[in-house]
Amino acid sequence: MKNALKKLGPLTGLVFVFALFSILRPEAFPTADNIQLMLLQTAVVGTAALGMTIVIISGGIDLSVGSVIALSTVVIALLMNAGASPLVAALGGVVIGAVCGSVIGALITQLRLAPFIVTLAMWGALRGAAKGLADEQIVLAPDSWLNRLLNVLTESQQWSLLPPGVWLMIVLALVVGGVLRYTKFGRHVFAVGSNEQTARLCGISVEKTKMGVYVLGSGFAALAGVLQFSYLTIGDPTTASGMELDVIAAVVIGGASLAGGEGKVFGSIVGALIMTVVANGSTKMELPNWVQEIVTGCIIILAVVLDRYRHRRTE
């Protein structure tokens, strides 16, 4: 029963928050159009949360997620303006994210720097790189199928039930869940996060595992950048500012431990939905942005408190 409640905790929180806003704004919140809008908004945070789940399970942290998303949108727009096909442009954005992750992983594993410091520095550096590439302005891009990954479904598209970008998030979640549960790399990620020294004594290559973790983390952030580009239809070097907090909060709310060694993909997606529902509900309540930011901060604190409480009970 205790394990069941632990697994269903995030889902129960989502149901509670959704029901609360539905009662407070019954005419605007629980509508089909608004639910579809929330799913579109969740796709970006949820995709980035998949990579963050791997990072946090390994005992690390990545504060550069929002900057990677912004850089990815700018690279995609620039590549398309240079004549690249939408697919090549999207792959270029993802490759840039993976390169950023490899730099982060190298600094952490080779120079033995703390993940918090490295990713905080990359947060500023990558945001600056995005602004420099975009000449400190938005980058317009030609229309393509990339612009329709996160569009609201038309009447002729209702058969697909969900927009393509949301389906992409679901498929990626299934893949990441399978990797963490059934592959050697997934077991190594949990082992390194639980106890790095013990993992090393067991013959696990901690450095290679961490390198893979941060490449995947930034790669998924870049994939979220592809979806953000689709949502905005432009390359914006200022987009996703502060989104790293939403992503981290989503993963922790979903049951991951900031101490490492614990986390679930399903919980992270549910956590992303909670963050989106809270933001959307606050907007429907016509709360000012500063109130929404305070609410987000309180949710993060609550998530950390719950994480500490779970570990004290375990001990």
Secondary structure, 3 states (H helix, E strand, C coil): CHHHHHHHHHHHHHHHHHHHHHHHCCCCCCCHHHHHHHHHHHHHHHHHHHHHHHHHHCCCCCCCHHHHHHHHHHHHHHHHHCCCCHHHHHHHHHHHHHHHHHHHHHHHHHCCCCHHHHHHHHHHHHHHHHHHHCCCCCEECCCCHHHHCCCCCCHHHHHHCCCHHHHHHHHHHHHHHHHHHHCHHHHHHHHHHHCHHHHHHCCCCHHHHHHHHHHHHHHHHHHHHHHHHHHHCEECCCCCCCHHHHHHHHHHHCCCCCCCCCCCHHHHHHHHHHHHHHHHHHHHCCCCHHHHHHHHHHHHHHHHHHHHHHHHHHC
